[in-house]
Amino acid sequence: MENTNLTTIQFAQALFGLEPDTLIAHEFDMEFGQTDERWWSCQREHFAFWAISQNTNGVKGYKHKPNTNARTMYNRLGAPELLLWLIEALYISLKQEDDELEFNKFMKEFREFVVELSKLGRDFRQKQCKMIRDKYPYDMIEELLIEHKERL
């Protein structure tokens, strides 16, 4: 698929319709995710707000230069729990009903990958994010997001 260069707003819009709660990513989040100032009800809400706020100078405690490029946002994100939620939610949306065998294989491999990330502990969030992005690069995520959005 040709790269479409999603904006951060388009990226946020594509998140709607994804499963808000995912079992494997949720377990990781509860153990290693952000522990204070958790204002969101689910990671979908958290990620959508984060993507939308990219076009601004940031929010309290998370200041940055405005950015409208979804690829840049994805590659700078320092919260592994958000990346894991996105990947798991996309596979639930796109693969669960299409091919149960393939979906079950993905979920087994994904759980094993998350266990490996967990072994790093709480103090290696950037390394965890790098490992996630190495396995699930932006182009793959963008393609899945577009496919998900087209199915809505």
Beta strands, then each sheet from edge to edge (+ up, - down):
strand 1: 58-59
strand 2: 62-63
sheet 1: 1+ 2-
end
